[in-house]
Amino acid sequence: MNKRAIILSAALLPILALVSSARAGDWLQWRGPEHNGVTAESGGSHDWPADGPKVAWKAKVGFG
């Protein structure tokens, strides 16, 4: 490895560590960070209509 690559790697490692920790609350894994499907976020609406939320889109799919 040449000197330039070593210096660049040393400079990028702290930046990558910060970006990695900043995304820790995102749902990058199956069912969220705790794998339980529960979010820690607040401010969501609990007042849904009796027949559920409005359908945004539909798609016809085959047998899975």
N, C-alpha and C positions, 0 to 999 in steps of 0.2 A: 504494500500500500504506500502511495506516495504521501509526501508531507501535506499537500493541499487537501487530500481526501481525509486525512486524520484531523486536520483543523476543522474542516467542514462538519465532520461527524461529531466532534466535540462541541461545536456550536449548536448543532441541531438537537442533540440529546435533551437538554433542558427544555427546549421548546416543545418537543414531542411529549415529554412528561407532563407539562402543563396542559396541553391539549387533551391528553388522555384523561387526566383527572377532572377536567372541565366537563367532559361528556359522561361522567359517571352516572348521572341521573336519567340519562336518555334510555329509551327502550330499545337497546341494541341486541337484546337476547330474547329468547322465547318467553313470553309472559312477563317481561320486565326484569329489572335488576335483581329482584328477590325471587324470581321464577314463580310468583304466586298470582299474577294477574291483577294485583292491587297497586294503585298509584298513590303516591304521597302528595300529589298536587291538590290544591284547593281552589275553590271558586267555580267549580262546575255546577251545572244546573241539575237540580233534583225535581224540578217541576215539569214533568213530561206529561203530554196528553194521555188519556186513558188507553188509546189505541197505539201508543208508542210514538217515537219520533217520526218526522216526515222522511219519506224514502228519498234519498238523493239520486240513486241510480239503481238499475237492475241489469243483470246479464244472464242470458240463457247459457248454461254450461252442460256438458255431457256427464255421463256416469263417471264418478271418481274412483 
